[in-house]
Amino acid sequence: FYQSDNLKGRSYDTFVMKRDLFDDFDLSINTSNWLATGGTQNLGMNNQIDFDNAVTSYNSAANWNVSFARATASLTSGEVAVAHVRLSGASAQGEVGLVNGGQFVGITLQGNTAVASNGTTLLTNFIKDEWYGIMIFLDATNGTRVRIWQLDDPNTINGVVISGVGSGNWTFRDRVNNGTIWLDSYMEGVPYSETRTS
């Protein structure tokens, strides 16, 4: 739904899916579903900004050793993952996507850019400390679709189709380098239809 004063409450994206997992991280981190590696991961709230909990993954070092991931490879071709994320820190870099062995499909966030795993720049006006939606639709036949949009300004949106990836079993993962990445909600399952209204 739009969040601006003049459009608040109106739908900009209607997405119908068979949801296999949804986690809003409001009360706890279910360790049966999630695996935290390195650094510090906990539930936190940025008071007067978010008003609800999110998973914060903090890494004080300039490396990719801190990650938060699904405990199992739960996604295959024909399924979708949707995450709400935010990156904080002056020099912070983030990575949000799906992994399968050594393969990665998703988005890297650094500076003011969001770059897809095939090298396509999706946003040149990426803003730190803003919430973004990231959607990854695995499709081994027609190409995997990767999309990012700013939650409170859904007209800031871009996506790309990445060919050659999508077969096999995939695991959602976010990672952070020299900063904090927040995960506010996550869902995965089988998509049926989507309608965007602008």
C-alpha positions in Angstrom: 0.0 0.0 0.0 1.1 3.6 -0.7 2.4 5.4 2.4 2.3 9.0 1.2 -0.3 11.5 2.6 -2.3 11.8 -0.6 -2.3 8.1 -1.6 -2.1 6.4 1.9 -4.1 3.2 2.0 -4.3 2.7 -1.7 -2.9 -0.5 -3.2 0.1 -0.2 -5.5 0.8 -4.0 -5.7 -1.5 -6.9 -5.3 0.4 -10.2 -5.1 -1.4 -13.6 -4.9 0.6 -16.6 -3.8 0.6 -19.9 -2.0 2.6 -18.9 1.0 4.8 -21.7 2.4 6.5 -19.5 5.0 5.9 -16.0 6.4 8.0 -14.5 9.2 7.5 -10.9 10.5 10.1 -11.3 13.3 7.9 -9.4 15.7 8.4 -11.7 18.7 11.4 -13.9 18.2 13.8 -15.6 15.7 12.7 -19.2 15.0 16.0 -21.0 15.0 14.3 -24.0 13.2 13.8 -21.7 10.2 16.8 -19.4 10.4 20.6 -19.6 10.8 22.7 -16.7 12.0 26.4 -16.8 11.2 29.1 -14.5 12.6 28.7 -11.0 14.1 25.6 -10.1 16.1 22.0 -10.9 15.0 19.1 -10.1 17.2 15.6 -8.5 17.2 15.8 -4.8 17.4 13.7 -1.7 16.9 14.7 1.8 15.7 12.3 3.7 18.0 10.2 6.4 16.5 11.0 5.1 12.9 9.9 1.5 12.6 7.5 0.8 15.5 8.1 -2.9 15.2 10.9 -5.4 15.5 13.2 -6.6 12.7 16.3 -8.8 12.6 19.4 -6.8 12.8 22.7 -8.3 11.5 25.7 -6.2 12.5 29.2 -6.5 11.2 32.0 -4.1 12.4 34.5 -5.5 9.9 34.9 -4.9 6.2 34.2 -8.5 5.2 31.2 -10.7 4.4 31.4 -13.0 7.4 28.0 -12.0 8.9 24.9 -13.5 7.4 21.3 -14.4 8.2 19.8 -17.2 6.2 17.0 -19.8 5.9 18.1 -23.0 7.7 17.2 -25.1 4.6 17.3 -24.8 0.8 13.6 -24.3 0.6 13.1 -22.7 -2.9 13.0 -24.3 -6.4 12.2 -23.1 -9.9 8.6 -21.7 -10.0 8.8 -20.2 -6.4 9.4 -16.7 -5.1 11.0 -15.0 -2.2 10.1 -11.5 -1.0 12.0 -9.6 1.7 11.8 -6.2 3.3 15.4 -4.9 4.1 17.2 -1.8 5.1 21.0 -1.0 5.1 22.6 1.2 7.8 26.1 2.6 8.2 28.2 5.1 6.3 30.4 2.5 4.6 27.9 -0.4 4.8 27.4 -2.9 2.0 24.7 -5.5 1.9 23.8 -8.5 -0.1 20.3 -9.9 -0.4 19.4 -13.0 -2.5 19.3 -16.7 -3.0 22.3 -19.1 -2.9 22.8 -22.6 -4.3 26.2 -24.0 -3.7 28.6 -21.3 -5.1 25.8 -19.6 -7.1 24.2 -16.3 -6.0 21.2 -14.6 -7.5 20.0 -11.3 -6.0 21.1 -7.8 -5.3 24.2 -6.1 -3.8 23.7 -2.8 -2.1 26.6 -0.4 -1.8 27.0 3.4 -1.8 23.9 4.7 -3.6 23.5 1.8 -6.0 21.7 -1.5 -6.1 23.3 -4.0 -8.5 21.8 -7.3 -9.6 24.0 -10.4 -9.5 24.5 -10.3 -13.3 26.0 -6.8 -13.1 23.0 -4.8 -14.1 22.6 -1.6 -12.1 19.0 -1.5 -10.9 19.1 1.7 -8.8 21.5 4.7 -8.8 19.4 6.5 -6.1 19.5 3.8 -3.4 19.1 5.4 0.1 20.6 4.0 3.3 18.2 3.8 6.3 15.2 3.4 3.9 13.1 0.2 3.6 13.2 -1.7 0.3 11.3 -4.6 -1.0 13.3 -7.3 -2.9 11.5 -10.0 -4.9 13.3 -13.0 -6.5 11.2 -15.3 -8.7 13.2 -18.4 -9.6 12.6 -19.6 -13.2 15.0 -22.1 -14.7 13.3 -22.0 -18.1 12.6 -18.3 -18.8 15.1 -16.6 -16.6 15.0 -15.7 -12.9 13.4 -12.3 -12.2 15.0 -10.0 -9.6 13.3 -6.7 -8.5 13.8 -4.0 -5.9 11.6 -1.1 -4.9 11.5 1.6 -2.2 8.6 0.7 0.2 7.5 4.3 0.8 8.1 5.4 -2.8 7.0 2.4 -5.0 7.7 4.4 -8.2 11.4 3.9 -7.3 11.5 0.4 -8.8 13.6 -1.7 -11.2 14.1 -5.3 -12.1 16.0 -7.6 -14.4 15.7 -11.1 -15.8 18.8 -13.2 -15.2 19.2 -16.2 -17.5 21.0 -19.4 -16.7 20.0 -19.6 -13.0 17.0 -21.1 -11.3 17.4 -24.8 -11.3 18.2 -26.7 -8.1 17.4 -25.9 -4.5 18.0 -22.4 -3.2 18.4 -20.7 0.2 17.5 -17.1 1.1 20.4 -15.2 2.6 21.3 -11.7 3.5 24.9 -10.6 4.4 26.4 -7.3 5.6 29.8 -5.8 5.3 30.9 -3.0 7.7 27.4 -2.0 8.9 23.9 -3.2 9.8 21.3 -4.9 7.6 17.7 -5.2 8.8 15.2 -7.8 7.8 11.7 -6.8 8.7 9.6 -9.5 7.0 10.1 -12.4 4.7 7.8 -14.7 2.7 8.3 -17.5 0.2 6.0 -19.7 -1.9 4.4 -20.2 -5.2 3.3 -17.1 -7.1 -0.1 -17.0 -8.9 -0.7 -13.5 -10.0 0.5 -9.9 -9.5 -1.2 -6.6 -10.4 0.7 -3.2 -10.1 -1.3 0.0 -9.9 0.4 3.4 -10.6 
